[in-house]
C-alpha cells in the first residue's frame, strides 16, 4: 500500500535581492505538490525561463522545492513593484519588493553628503568668528570686572572712613589731660561785647 502524500500549501521560505551590475532577486518556495513560481512587474506577469527585454527569469524545481531568480539589467522605474508568487493547489504565498532607482539613491546620498559638508563648513565659520571676537569679549569682561572692583573698593573705603570717624568721636577722654579748646578772636570779642551791654 502506498503512503498518502500529505498536501502542503506553497510557502515562501527564503528570498534575497542584490544589486551589482544587475538587480537580482530570488525566491524559494516549498510545498506539496511542488509550487509553480510566477514573477510580476507591476501588474504584468513576467515570462518564465526566458528573456523579456531587460528581464531574465530562471526557475528550477527539486522535490517539494521551487527556486526562481529574476535579473533586471536596466534601471527600475522609481516606485516599481516586483512580486514573487508561489502557488500550488493548496495555497498561494507571495513576496512584494519595492524597486528604487539607483539614480534616486545616488541623489539622496549626494544630498546627505552636501548637508553634512554644509554643517561642517558652518561649524568652521562659527569657530573662526568666535576666535576673532574672543579678544573683544575678554576685553569687555575685564572692563566690567574692573568697574565692579572699583565700586567695591570705593564702598569699602567709605565704610572704613565712616567707622574711623565714629571711632574717633566715641573715644573716651584720657584723665589728667587738660582739654584745650581754641576759640577765634572774633568769638572771644563777641562774648566780651555781650557782657558789656
DANOR-V764413 format. One line per field, one symbol per residue. ss: DSSP state (@ for helix, = for strand, . for the rest). burial: 1 if it has 24 or more other ideal C-beta (glycine too) atoms within 12 Angstrom, else 0. A space follows every 10 residues. Layout:
ss: ???
burial: ???
//
This chain:
ss: .......=== =========. ..======== ==...===== =..===...= ==..====== ==..====== ==.......= ========.. =========. .@@@@@@@@@ @@@@@@@@@@ @@@@@@@@@@ @@@@@@@@@@ @@@@@@@@@@ @@@@@@@@@@ @@@@@@@@@@ .......... ....@@@@@@ @@@@@@.
burial: 0000000001 1100101000 0011111111 1011111111 1000010100 0000111110 0001111111 1100010001 0111111100 0011101010 0000000000 0000000000 0000000000 0000000000 0000000000 0000000000 0000000000 0000000000 0000000000 0000000
//
